[in-house]
Amino acid sequence: MKRILALSFALTLAISSCNTYKNSETTENEQVTDTITAKALQEWRSDHFGMFIHFGVYSRLGGIWKGEKIPYYGEQIMNHARITVPEYEAVAREFNPTGFNADEIVELAGNAGMKYIVITTKHHDGFCMFDTQTTDYDIVDFTPYGKDVVGQLAEACHRHGMKLGFYYSLPDWHYPLSIPHLEPDSTTKCWEHVNQVYSPLETITPELEEYIVKQISELLTNYGEVTTLWFDMGLVTPEQSRRFREVVKSIQPQCLINGRIMNSQGDYMTLPDNGDVASYGDIYWDNPASLYGTWGYKSWIERPELSEQVRTQIGRLRSTVSHGGVFLLNIGPDGNGEVIDYEKDVLNRIGEYLNNNPDFYEKECIKSTNAEKTITADNSADEIILDGDSALRHAMIDGTGYMSVQTDSWLSWKVEADESAEYDVFAVYLPENDAKEYVLKCNEISLNHVLPGVDRMVQTSYFGSILINKGVNEIILDQASRCNPLEPLGVEVEKIKIRKN
């Protein structure tokens, strides 16, 4: 049976001492302390579905460099094909996406049932898809196209009542004062070393930090209201994360920041790309998803059969929303700026499905709020069985890093009793450690107990006595202490037996 999962957001630095780290049971991002952000988060979650757009110089290459099909992500072809800055600049000089039609893209998103759009304003390659005063390496000044793509999309969003968000890469492979980059090794193939020249996880130099501050200030000043600033990658210091957050909130307080700003400065968490969805229902989170193994356009990518793709994406939307998240589905316009027919068809069919099922979100949200089932304890029953597979299995995110997720942190059950009574508690379990201390909590009673790890076989151990009150009770099995926020529970619970005294 598939376990039900939930998520607790650990918004504290991991502390090396097992004795000093305290478990966080935060039910919402602790960063949310103002009513403006709290209201924006609620509205954003109720949108359910957004469009991601990866579009840039890399789109012109379409996954091919010097006649060779380049593996991995199309938007990172500068690294995967080991393209030097002068070579990539030459491609940018010829970037002329005359087929880009912002109104058509916004209408496509609207028809698909999407409520907001997030576009790549600058990816790791450093090329800016907006008109910036910080560099001439942008779509307006560096290309024959000469028009502001982000500006066009912003105007179209405002015309059609579509919300707008901006993706922004923190590392920059073009900026001259970022970290030094390696010379390409021509003796090996590009697929042998994914990050052979550049890396998405590069430190942010002080000079690049100032550059970033100026650019995000422009984005939040020049294009109207922004729903979210979607940061990505880089190795950012706590001071840099805090500064970037302060800049965003000082200009647009309602603008939401995703967790990839790192160091616990985000308003909501972003799951790993195309990651497994669990019931991360007790925090705000989004699920970034692509239609295939790339985000930027690749001319030669193998595309699944259309109806299969549509079923897959509707299933991912359903799974995301029913577990409390927001689904952000990507398209990758081609080098001419046009959305390919296949991706149009996928989105249009999703829209048709949602139109034909107007109660889709209502049903899925009901599933989300009822994720943890209540076990009824009848007055005449001498024993209550809390099955391990039916537990709400809480996950943990360490918000200090890029994306650190651990989906097996602590368990909970809800028990509804028609009278108050004392019960003895026994754990039936398969240990994963030699011995580990756990705590079982119910109605302000905490029972600490070491579960032995004898012979790695299923065994039963007595915890102690608890009081179950009349009405609904929550029973929690947690670790007594952790060495770090992402330490797993460390025991496979078969069942918890609760017997009347």
C-alpha positions in Angstrom: 0.0 0.0 0.0 1.3 3.4 -0.9 2.0 5.5 2.2 0.5 8.9 2.6 3.1 11.6 3.0 3.1 15.1 4.4 5.8 17.7 4.8 7.4 19.7 7.6 9.6 22.6 6.5 12.8 22.8 8.5 13.7 26.4 8.4 16.8 26.2 10.6 20.4 25.5 9.9 21.5 21.9 10.4 23.5 21.7 13.6 26.3 19.2 13.9 25.5 18.1 17.4 22.7 15.5 17.7 21.9 16.8 21.2 21.4 20.4 20.2 19.2 20.0 17.1 15.5 20.2 17.8 12.9 18.8 15.5 10.8 21.4 13.7 7.1 20.7 13.4 6.3 23.9 11.5 3.1 23.6 9.6 3.8 26.6 7.3 6.9 28.4 6.2 8.2 30.3 9.2 9.4 33.1 6.8 5.7 34.1 6.4 5.2 36.7 9.1 3.4 39.4 7.3 -0.3 39.4 6.1 0.6 40.5 2.6 2.8 37.4 1.9 0.3 35.1 3.7 -2.6 36.4 1.6 -0.5 36.1 -1.6 0.4 32.5 -0.8 -3.2 31.5 -0.3 -4.2 33.0 -3.6 -1.3 31.4 -5.4 -2.1 28.0 -4.0 -5.7 28.4 -5.2 -4.4 29.0 -8.7 -3.3 25.3 -8.8 -1.8 25.4 -12.3 0.8 27.6 -14.1 2.9 27.7 -17.3 6.6 27.6 -17.2 8.5 28.9 -20.3 12.1 28.1 -21.0 13.1 30.3 -23.9 16.5 31.8 -24.9 19.5 31.7 -27.2 19.7 27.9 -26.5 16.3 27.6 -28.3 18.0 28.6 -31.5 20.4 25.7 -31.3 17.6 23.2 -30.6 20.0 20.7 -28.9 22.5 20.5 -31.8 26.0 21.9 -31.9 28.3 21.6 -34.9 26.0 18.9 -36.4 26.1 16.7 -33.2 23.0 15.9 -31.1 23.9 17.1 -27.6 22.5 15.1 -24.7 21.1 16.4 -21.4 19.1 19.6 -21.0 18.8 21.8 -24.1 18.9 25.0 -22.1 22.3 24.1 -20.7 23.8 23.3 -24.1 26.5 25.9 -23.5 28.0 23.6 -20.9 27.1 20.2 -22.3 28.6 21.0 -25.8 31.5 23.0 -24.2 30.7 26.1 -26.1 33.0 29.0 -25.4 31.7 32.5 -24.6 32.7 34.0 -28.0 31.1 31.0 -29.8 27.9 31.4 -27.8 27.9 35.1 -28.4 28.0 34.5 -32.1 24.9 32.4 -31.8 23.2 35.1 -29.8 24.1 37.7 -32.5 21.9 35.7 -34.9 19.0 35.1 -32.5 15.9 36.5 -34.2 12.7 34.9 -32.8 10.3 36.8 -35.1 7.6 34.1 -34.5 7.3 35.0 -30.8 3.7 36.0 -30.2 3.0 36.9 -26.6 -0.8 37.1 -27.0 -1.0 33.6 -28.5 1.1 32.2 -25.6 -1.1 33.9 -23.0 -4.2 32.7 -24.7 -2.8 29.1 -24.9 -2.1 29.2 -21.2 -5.6 30.5 -20.4 -7.2 27.9 -22.6 -5.2 25.2 -20.7 -6.6 26.4 -17.4 -3.3 27.9 -16.3 -3.6 31.0 -14.0 0.0 32.4 -14.2 3.1 32.2 -16.4 6.8 32.1 -15.3 9.3 32.9 -18.1 13.1 32.6 -18.1 14.3 36.2 -17.9 18.0 35.0 -17.6 19.2 31.4 -17.6 22.6 30.1 -16.6 24.0 31.2 -20.0 23.7 34.8 -18.8 21.7 36.0 -21.8 18.9 38.4 -20.7 15.5 38.1 -22.4 14.6 41.6 -21.1 15.8 45.1 -21.7 18.4 45.7 -19.0 20.8 48.6 -18.3 23.3 46.4 -16.6 24.7 44.8 -19.9 24.2 44.9 -23.6 24.1 41.1 -23.6 20.3 41.1 -23.9 17.5 40.5 -26.5 17.1 44.2 -27.3 20.8 45.3 -27.7 22.6 42.2 -28.8 20.3 40.6 -31.5 18.7 41.6 -34.8 15.3 41.0 -33.1 15.7 44.1 -31.0 12.5 43.7 -28.9 11.9 43.0 -25.3 10.5 39.5 -25.0 9.7 39.8 -21.3 8.1 43.2 -21.9 5.9 41.8 -24.6 4.8 38.9 -22.4 4.1 41.3 -19.5 1.9 43.5 -21.6 0.0 40.5 -23.0 -0.5 39.1 -19.5 -1.9 42.4 -18.3 -4.2 42.6 -21.3 -5.6 39.1 -20.7 -5.7 39.1 -16.9 -3.0 36.5 -16.6 -0.6 36.6 -13.7 3.1 36.9 -14.4 6.2 35.4 -12.8 9.9 35.6 -13.6 12.5 32.8 -13.5 16.0 34.1 -12.7 19.2 32.1 -12.7 21.7 33.0 -10.0 24.8 31.6 -11.7 25.9 33.4 -14.8 28.3 31.7 -17.3 28.8 34.9 -19.3 29.3 37.6 -16.7 33.1 38.4 -16.7 33.4 38.8 -13.0 31.7 35.5 -12.0 34.0 32.6 -11.0 36.7 31.5 -13.5 35.7 28.7 -15.8 37.7 25.7 -17.0 39.0 25.4 -20.5 37.2 22.6 -22.4 38.8 19.2 -22.6 38.7 18.2 -26.2 39.9 14.7 -25.5 36.7 13.5 -24.0 33.1 13.5 -25.2 30.6 16.0 -23.8 28.4 13.3 -22.2 31.3 11.9 -20.2 31.4 15.0 -18.0 28.1 16.9 -17.5 29.6 19.9 -15.8 32.9 19.9 -17.6 33.3 23.7 -18.2 30.5 25.5 -16.4 28.3 24.5 -13.5 24.8 25.4 -12.4 26.1 25.2 -8.8 28.6 28.0 -8.9 29.4 30.4 -6.0 28.2 34.0 -6.4 31.0 36.5 -6.4 30.5 39.9 -4.7 30.6 41.5 -8.2 27.9 39.1 -9.5 25.9 39.7 -6.3 25.7 43.4 -7.2 24.8 42.6 -10.8 22.0 40.3 -9.6 20.6 43.0 -7.3 20.4 45.5 -10.1 18.7 43.1 -12.5 16.1 41.8 -10.1 15.4 45.4 -9.2 14.8 46.2 -12.9 12.5 43.2 -13.3 10.4 44.2 -10.3 10.2 47.8 -11.3 9.7 47.8 -15.1 7.1 45.1 -15.8 4.2 45.7 -13.5 3.0 43.3 -10.7 5.0 40.1 -10.5 3.4 37.1 -8.8 6.6 35.2 -8.1 10.4 35.5 -8.6 11.5 32.0 -9.2 15.2 31.7 -8.4 17.4 28.8 -9.5 20.7 27.2 -8.8 24.0 28.7 -7.6 25.7 28.3 -4.2 24.4 31.3 -2.3 25.5 32.4 1.2 23.0 33.2 3.9 23.8 36.9 3.6 23.2 36.9 -0.2 19.9 35.0 0.2 18.7 37.5 2.8 19.8 40.4 0.6 18.0 39.1 -2.5 14.8 38.5 -0.4 15.0 42.1 1.0 15.3 43.6 -2.4 12.3 41.7 -3.7 10.1 42.5 -0.8 11.1 46.2 -0.7 9.9 46.7 -4.2 7.0 44.3 -4.4 6.0 43.0 -1.0 3.4 40.7 -2.4 5.8 39.0 -4.8 6.4 35.4 -3.7 9.9 33.9 -3.6 10.6 30.2 -4.2 12.7 28.1 -2.0 15.7 28.0 -4.4 16.7 31.3 -3.1 18.1 29.0 -0.4 19.1 29.6 3.2 15.4 29.4 4.3 14.5 32.7 2.7 11.8 31.4 0.4 8.0 31.9 0.8 7.3 28.5 -0.7 9.3 25.4 -1.5 10.1 24.0 -5.0 10.3 20.3 -5.4 13.1 18.7 -7.4 12.6 18.9 -11.2 10.1 16.3 -12.3 10.3 14.8 -8.8 8.0 12.4 -7.1 4.9 14.0 -5.7 4.1 13.3 -2.1 1.5 14.8 0.3 3.5 17.9 1.1 0.2 19.3 2.3 1.3 21.3 5.4 3.5 23.8 3.6 3.3 25.8 0.3 5.1 24.2 -2.6 5.2 24.0 -6.4 6.0 21.1 -8.7 8.1 22.1 -11.8 7.5 19.7 -14.6 8.6 19.3 -18.2 7.0 17.2 -21.0 10.2 15.3 -21.6 13.9 15.2 -20.6 14.6 18.8 -21.4 13.2 22.2 -20.6 14.6 24.3 -23.5 13.6 23.3 -27.0 15.4 20.3 -28.6 14.5 19.5 -32.2 15.4 15.9 -32.0 13.8 14.9 -28.6 11.6 11.9 -28.6 8.1 12.9 -27.8 5.6 10.5 -26.3 2.4 9.7 -28.1 0.0 12.7 -27.7 -2.8 11.0 -25.7 -0.3 9.3 -23.5 1.3 12.6 -22.8 -2.0 14.3 -22.0 -2.9 11.5 -19.5 0.5 11.8 -17.9 0.2 15.5 -17.3 -3.4 15.4 -16.1 -2.3 12.7 -13.7 0.6 14.9 -12.5 -1.8 17.9 -12.1 -4.2 15.8 -10.1 -1.5 14.3 -7.9 0.0 17.7 -7.2 -3.2 19.5 -6.4 -4.6 16.6 -4.3 -1.5 16.8 -2.2 -1.6 20.5 -1.7 0.8 21.8 -4.3 0.8 24.0 -7.4 1.7 22.5 -10.8 4.1 24.4 -13.1 4.2 22.8 -16.5 6.9 23.8 -19.0 6.8 24.6 -22.7 9.9 25.3 -24.8 9.4 27.6 -27.8 11.6 26.9 -30.8 14.4 29.2 -32.1 11.9 31.2 -34.0 9.9 31.9 -30.8 7.0 29.6 -31.7 5.3 27.0 -29.5 5.5 23.7 -31.4 2.2 22.1 -32.4 2.8 19.1 -30.2 3.0 21.3 -27.0 0.0 23.3 -28.1 -2.0 20.1 -28.6 -1.1 18.9 -25.1 -2.1 22.1 -23.4 -5.3 22.4 -25.4 -6.4 18.9 -24.5 -5.7 19.5 -20.8 -7.9 22.6 -21.1 -10.6 20.6 -22.7 -10.5 18.0 -19.9 -10.7 20.7 -17.2 -13.6 22.4 -19.0 -15.4 19.0 -19.2 -14.7 18.4 -15.5 -15.5 21.8 -13.8 -15.4 20.3 -10.3 -11.9 18.9 -10.9 -10.1 21.1 -8.4 -12.9 21.0 -5.8 -12.6 17.2 -5.7 -8.8 17.2 -5.6 -8.7 19.8 -2.8 -11.1 17.7 -0.8 -8.7 14.8 -1.1 -5.9 17.1 0.1 -7.8 18.2 3.2 -8.8 14.6 4.0 -5.3 13.1 3.5 -5.0 11.8 7.0 -7.9 9.4 7.7 -9.3 9.2 11.2 -9.4 5.8 12.9 -12.5 5.1 15.0 -12.0 3.6 18.4 -15.3 1.9 19.4 -16.1 1.9 23.1 -16.3 -1.9 23.2 -12.9 -2.4 21.5 -10.1 -3.5 23.8 -7.4 -2.9 21.2 -6.8 -0.3 18.5 -4.4 -1.1 15.6 -2.6 1.8 14.0 -1.3 0.3 10.7 2.0 1.6 9.5 0.9 1.8 5.9 -2.1 4.0 6.9 0.0 6.5 8.8 0.5 10.1 7.6 4.2 10.0 6.8 5.7 13.4 7.2 8.6 14.6 5.1 11.2 17.2 5.9 12.8 19.9 3.8 16.0 21.6 4.8 15.5 25.0 3.4 19.1 25.9 3.6 20.1 24.2 0.4 19.1 23.9 -3.3 16.7 21.1 -2.8 17.1 18.8 0.2 14.1 16.5 0.7 13.7 13.6 3.0 10.3 11.9 2.9 10.5 9.6 6.0 10.8 11.8 9.0 7.9 11.1 11.4 4.5 9.4 11.5 1.1 10.5 12.8 -2.4 8.9 13.1 -5.8 10.4 14.1 -7.9 8.3 16.5 -11.5 9.2 17.4 -12.8 7.7 20.6 -16.3 7.7 22.0 -14.9 7.7 25.6 -11.7 8.6 27.4 -9.5 5.7 28.5 -5.9 4.7 29.3 -4.1 2.4 26.9 -0.8 0.5 26.8 1.2 1.1 23.6 3.3 -1.5 21.8 5.3 -0.9 18.6 5.6 -3.7 16.1 8.6 -2.8 13.9 11.5 -3.7 11.7 14.6 -1.8 12.9 17.0 0.0 10.6 19.5 0.9 13.3 21.2 -1.0 16.1 19.1 1.0 18.6 17.4 4.4 18.4 15.4 6.5 20.8 11.9 7.5 19.8 9.1 9.6 21.3 5.4 8.8 21.1 3.1 11.7 21.8 -0.6 11.9 22.5 -2.6 14.6 24.5 0.5 16.3 25.9 1.9 13.0 27.1 5.3 12.1 25.6 6.8 8.6 26.0 10.5 8.2 25.2 11.7 4.7 24.5 14.7 3.1 22.8 13.6 0.6 20.1 16.3 -2.2 20.0 17.7 -3.3 16.7 18.1 -7.0 17.5 19.0 -9.2 14.5 17.1 -6.8 12.1 14.0 -8.8 12.5 10.4 -7.8 13.2 9.9 -7.4 16.9 7.5 -5.9 19.5 8.5 -3.3 22.1 6.4 -1.7 24.9 6.4 2.1 25.0 4.3 2.8 28.0 0.8 4.1 28.9 -1.1 7.0 27.3 -4.5 8.7 27.7 -6.8 8.8 24.7 -9.6 11.4 25.2 -13.1 11.3 24.0 -13.1 12.9 20.5 -10.3 13.2 18.0 -6.7 12.5 19.2 -3.5 12.8 17.3 -0.8 10.2 17.9 2.7 11.0 16.8 5.8 8.7 16.5 8.9 10.8 16.1 12.7 10.7 16.6 13.7 11.8 20.1 16.6 13.8 18.5 18.2 14.3 15.1 21.8 14.9 14.0 20.4 17.0 11.1 17.0 18.0 9.7 17.1 15.3 7.0 17.8 12.3 9.3 15.2 9.6 8.4 12.9 8.0 10.9 15.1 4.9 10.9 12.5 2.3 11.6 9.8 0.5 9.5 6.7 0.5 11.6 4.4 -2.4 10.8 1.8 -1.4 13.4 1.2 0.4 16.7 -1.0 -1.7 19.1 -3.0 0.2 21.7 -4.6 -1.9 24.4 -6.9 -0.8 27.1 -5.5 -1.0 30.6 
